[in-house]
Amino acid sequence: MARDPQYQFLDAGAGRKLERFGPWILARPCAQAVWRPQFPALWNEADALFSREQGAHWQFRNPRMREGWHCTLGGLEFFLKPTDFGHVGIFPEHLWGWRLVQEALRGFSGPEPPSVLNLFAYSGGATLACAQAGAQVCHLDASRKMTDWARENARINHLENAPIRWIVDDVTKFLKRELRRGRRYDGIILDPPSFGRGTSQELFQIDACMLELLELCRDILSPRPLFLLLTCHTPGYTPLVLSHLATQTLPPGKIRSGEMALPTQDPAILAVPSGAYAFWQPDSPRP
């Protein structure tokens, strides 16, 4: 099988998923994949396996993988490396969301570029997608390590001089401070975790915090907003749940919701559900 720099979803089943990230093939747990693998022989080509049995750990055929490598997804290049949690630095299921917001941003016309706030921004995929589409972006994450990783991805994509504010802060504290300052955003992207800690160990639990978080996002939208994209990987937060949350907290508008899935170009491969999304846009498009 040819190895190129692109991401490719290869197979899933028996509680695992098989993906190619650039030159390397990785096998990792996937609780949703309860069916049988479609291409059993392909799994023998895995360069690395992550397991949570007897403690989370990686097994590598080539130890050079520990140092990291590059992979492209959606026209963006990322520096990847294995983490203790089994992640590598991108969540490919978010690709469709990047395209949604890019479409909304490229339809914008105005004297100033549109402003986008990316919360829980991780390694910067959505941030860079918005910057590519001409937006001013505020990238916020509570982890300085992840923010530095995102800045490195910006450099790799020649976006180090793009109008991006890099903020390390607790999300709720930041939103309240921005409201007091009178700062508003044309678009908001948020992918809240099930559980997390802020920069000063502030506790975030999605069940307790989600409604307040969405209300703060509503209040910080500009008078003529473009979109809000909410994604979630927490079990129980289905597309219908996210749609209800958006309906209750956001201004009247159109809401699209559905399951996120790992992107594949082969329709024969069974799709893997990977969280849910709700995409809100106002009833009246911005002129």
C-alpha positions as CSV (number, residue, x, y, z in Angstrom):
1,M,0.0,0.0,0.0
2,A,1.4,3.4,-1.0
3,R,2.4,5.6,1.9
4,D,1.7,9.3,1.3
5,P,1.4,12.3,3.6
6,Q,-2.4,12.3,3.8
7,Y,-4.8,11.0,6.5
8,Q,-6.8,7.9,5.6
9,F,-9.4,5.9,7.6
10,L,-8.7,2.3,6.7
11,D,-11.0,0.0,8.7
12,A,-12.7,-0.5,12.1
13,G,-14.1,-3.4,14.1
14,A,-13.8,-5.5,17.2
15,G,-13.5,-2.4,19.3
16,R,-10.6,-0.8,17.4
17,K,-10.0,1.5,14.4
18,L,-7.2,1.5,11.9
19,E,-6.0,4.8,10.4
20,R,-3.1,6.0,8.3
21,F,-1.6,9.3,9.5
22,G,0.9,10.3,6.8
23,P,3.5,7.5,6.6
24,W,2.3,5.5,9.7
25,I,-0.6,3.2,10.2
26,L,-2.1,3.3,13.8
27,A,-4.5,0.9,15.5
28,R,-6.3,2.3,18.5
29,P,-9.4,1.5,20.6
30,C,-12.8,2.5,19.3
31,A,-15.7,1.5,21.5
32,Q,-18.3,2.2,18.9
33,A,-16.8,-0.2,16.4
34,V,-18.7,-3.3,17.6
35,W,-18.9,-5.0,14.2
36,R,-16.2,-7.2,12.6
37,P,-13.3,-5.7,10.7
38,Q,-13.8,-5.6,7.0
39,F,-10.1,-6.0,5.9
40,P,-8.5,-8.3,8.5
41,A,-5.2,-8.6,6.6
42,L,-4.7,-4.9,6.6
43,W,-4.3,-4.8,10.4
44,N,-1.0,-6.6,10.0
45,E,0.5,-3.5,8.5
46,A,0.0,-1.4,11.6
47,D,3.1,0.5,12.7
48,A,1.8,1.3,16.1
49,L,-0.8,0.0,18.5
50,F,-2.3,1.8,21.5
51,S,-4.0,-0.3,24.2
52,R,-5.7,0.5,27.5
53,E,-5.4,-3.1,28.8
54,Q,-3.0,-3.4,31.8
55,G,-2.5,0.4,31.7
56,A,-2.5,2.7,28.7
57,H,0.5,2.2,26.5
58,W,1.8,2.3,22.9
59,Q,3.6,-0.4,21.0
60,F,5.8,0.8,18.1
61,R,7.4,-1.2,15.3
62,N,9.6,1.8,14.6
63,P,10.7,3.9,17.7
64,R,11.3,6.9,15.5
65,M,7.5,7.5,15.7
66,R,8.0,8.8,19.2
67,E,9.7,11.8,17.8
68,G,6.7,12.9,15.8
69,W,5.9,13.3,12.1
70,H,3.8,15.4,9.6
71,C,0.4,14.6,8.1
72,T,-2.0,16.6,6.0
73,L,-5.8,16.8,6.5
74,G,-8.2,19.1,4.7
75,G,-5.4,21.1,3.0
76,L,-3.6,21.7,6.3
77,E,-0.4,20.1,7.5
78,F,0.0,19.0,11.1
79,F,2.8,17.9,13.3
80,L,1.7,14.7,15.1
81,K,3.1,12.6,17.9
82,P,1.8,9.9,20.2
83,T,0.4,11.1,23.6
84,D,-0.2,9.2,26.8
85,F,-4.0,9.3,26.1
86,G,-3.7,7.6,22.7
87,H,-4.2,10.8,20.7
88,V,-1.8,12.0,18.1
89,G,-2.7,15.7,17.6
90,I,-5.7,15.8,15.3
91,F,-9.3,14.5,15.4
92,P,-10.1,13.9,11.7
93,E,-13.9,13.7,12.3
94,H,-13.7,17.5,12.7
95,L,-12.8,18.0,9.0
96,W,-16.5,18.4,7.9
97,G,-16.9,21.1,10.5
98,W,-13.9,23.0,9.2
99,R,-15.4,23.0,5.8
100,L,-18.8,24.3,7.1
101,V,-17.2,27.3,8.8
102,Q,-14.9,28.0,5.9
103,E,-17.9,28.1,3.6
104,A,-19.7,30.5,5.9
105,L,-16.6,32.7,6.2
106,R,-15.9,32.8,2.5
107,G,-19.5,34.1,1.9
108,F,-18.8,37.1,4.1
109,S,-18.3,40.6,2.7
110,G,-17.5,43.6,4.8
111,P,-15.0,46.3,5.5
112,E,-13.2,44.2,8.1
113,P,-12.4,40.4,8.2
114,P,-14.9,38.4,10.2
115,S,-13.8,37.5,13.7
116,V,-14.0,33.9,15.0
117,L,-13.5,32.6,18.6
118,N,-12.3,29.0,18.8
119,L,-12.8,27.6,22.3
120,F,-11.2,24.4,23.6
121,A,-9.1,24.8,20.5
122,Y,-6.6,21.9,21.0
123,S,-3.9,21.8,18.3
124,G,-5.5,24.4,16.1
125,G,-7.2,22.6,13.2
126,A,-10.3,24.8,13.2
127,T,-8.2,27.9,14.0
128,L,-6.0,27.4,10.9
129,A,-9.0,26.5,8.7
130,C,-10.6,29.8,9.7
131,A,-7.4,31.8,9.2
132,Q,-7.1,30.2,5.7
133,A,-10.6,31.5,4.9
134,G,-9.5,35.1,5.8
135,A,-10.8,35.4,9.4
136,Q,-9.3,37.0,12.4
137,V,-9.2,34.2,15.0
138,C,-9.0,34.0,18.8
139,H,-7.6,30.6,19.7
140,L,-8.2,29.6,23.3
141,D,-7.2,26.6,25.2
142,A,-6.4,26.0,28.9
143,S,-3.2,24.0,28.1
144,R,-0.1,26.0,27.2
145,K,1.5,22.8,25.8
146,M,-1.4,22.4,23.4
147,T,-1.3,26.1,22.5
148,D,2.4,25.9,21.7
149,W,1.6,22.8,19.5
150,A,-1.1,24.8,17.7
151,R,1.4,27.7,17.1
152,E,3.8,25.2,15.6
153,N,1.1,24.0,13.2
154,A,0.4,27.6,12.2
155,R,4.1,28.0,11.4
156,I,4.1,24.8,9.3
157,N,1.2,26.1,7.3
158,H,2.9,29.6,6.8
159,L,0.2,31.2,9.0
160,E,2.5,32.4,11.8
161,N,1.8,36.0,10.7
162,A,-2.0,35.5,10.3
163,P,-4.2,37.5,12.6
164,I,-4.5,34.9,15.4
165,R,-4.6,35.7,19.1
166,W,-3.2,32.8,21.1
167,I,-4.8,32.7,24.5
168,V,-4.1,30.3,27.4
169,D,-7.0,30.7,29.9
170,D,-10.1,29.1,31.5
171,V,-13.0,29.3,29.0
172,T,-15.6,30.7,31.3
173,K,-13.4,33.3,32.9
174,F,-12.3,34.4,29.5
175,L,-15.8,34.7,28.1
176,K,-16.9,36.8,31.1
177,R,-13.9,39.1,30.7
178,E,-14.5,39.6,27.0
179,L,-18.1,40.5,27.7
180,R,-17.0,43.1,30.2
181,R,-14.6,44.5,27.6
182,G,-17.4,44.7,25.0
183,R,-15.6,42.4,22.5
184,R,-17.8,40.4,20.2
185,Y,-17.3,37.6,17.6
186,D,-18.9,36.9,14.3
187,G,-18.4,33.1,14.6
188,I,-17.8,30.7,17.5
189,I,-16.5,27.2,17.5
190,L,-16.5,25.1,20.6
191,D,-15.7,21.4,21.4
192,P,-16.1,21.1,25.1
193,P,-14.6,18.0,26.9
194,S,-16.6,15.8,29.3
195,F,-14.3,16.9,32.1
196,G,-11.4,19.4,32.3
197,R,-9.4,21.8,34.3
198,G,-8.7,25.5,33.6
199,T,-5.4,27.3,34.0
200,S,-5.9,27.7,37.7
201,Q,-7.4,24.2,38.1
202,E,-11.0,25.5,37.6
203,L,-13.3,22.5,37.2
204,F,-15.2,22.0,34.0
205,Q,-17.9,19.3,33.9
206,I,-20.0,19.3,30.8
207,D,-23.3,18.4,32.5
208,A,-22.9,21.3,35.0
209,C,-21.4,23.9,32.7
210,M,-22.9,23.4,29.2
211,L,-25.9,25.7,29.5
212,E,-23.9,28.6,31.0
213,L,-21.2,28.1,28.4
214,L,-23.7,28.4,25.5
215,E,-25.4,31.4,27.1
216,L,-22.1,33.2,27.4
217,C,-21.4,32.3,23.7
218,R,-24.8,33.7,22.7
219,D,-24.0,37.0,24.6
220,I,-20.6,37.4,22.9
221,L,-21.9,36.9,19.4
222,S,-21.8,40.1,17.3
223,P,-25.1,41.9,16.3
224,R,-24.9,40.2,12.9
225,P,-23.3,36.8,13.5
226,L,-22.3,34.2,11.0
227,F,-22.4,30.9,12.8
228,L,-21.9,28.8,16.0
229,L,-20.5,25.3,15.6
230,L,-20.9,23.0,18.7
231,T,-19.2,19.6,18.6
232,C,-19.1,17.0,21.4
233,H,-17.7,13.6,22.1
234,T,-19.4,13.0,25.4
235,P,-21.6,9.9,25.5
236,G,-25.3,10.8,25.7
237,Y,-24.8,14.2,23.9
238,T,-26.5,13.1,20.7
239,P,-27.3,15.3,17.7
240,L,-30.8,15.8,19.1
241,V,-29.4,16.9,22.5
242,L,-27.1,19.4,20.9
243,S,-29.9,20.7,18.7
244,H,-32.1,21.2,21.7
245,L,-29.3,23.0,23.6
246,A,-28.8,25.3,20.6
247,T,-32.5,25.9,20.1
248,Q,-32.9,26.9,23.8
249,T,-29.9,29.2,24.1
250,L,-29.2,30.8,20.7
251,P,-31.2,33.4,18.8
252,P,-33.7,32.1,16.2
253,G,-31.9,30.5,13.3
254,K,-31.3,27.4,11.2
255,I,-29.8,24.4,13.0
256,R,-28.2,21.5,11.3
257,S,-27.2,18.6,13.6
258,G,-25.8,15.1,13.0
259,E,-23.2,12.5,13.9
260,M,-19.5,13.2,13.1
261,A,-17.7,10.4,11.5
262,L,-14.1,9.6,10.4
263,P,-13.7,10.8,6.8
264,T,-13.3,8.2,4.1
265,Q,-13.2,8.3,0.3
266,D,-14.2,4.7,0.1
267,P,-17.9,4.2,0.4
268,A,-17.4,0.4,1.1
269,I,-15.8,1.2,4.5
270,L,-18.3,1.2,7.3
271,A,-18.3,4.7,8.9
272,V,-17.3,5.1,12.5
273,P,-19.5,7.5,14.6
274,S,-17.2,9.9,16.4
275,G,-19.3,12.4,18.3
276,A,-22.1,14.8,17.4
277,Y,-22.4,18.4,16.0
278,A,-24.9,21.2,15.8
279,F,-24.3,24.0,13.4
280,W,-26.3,27.2,14.0
281,Q,-26.7,30.1,11.6
282,P,-29.1,33.1,12.0
283,D,-32.4,33.3,10.1
284,S,-31.3,36.5,8.3
285,P,-28.0,36.1,6.5
286,R,-25.4,38.9,7.1
287,P,-25.2,41.4,4.2
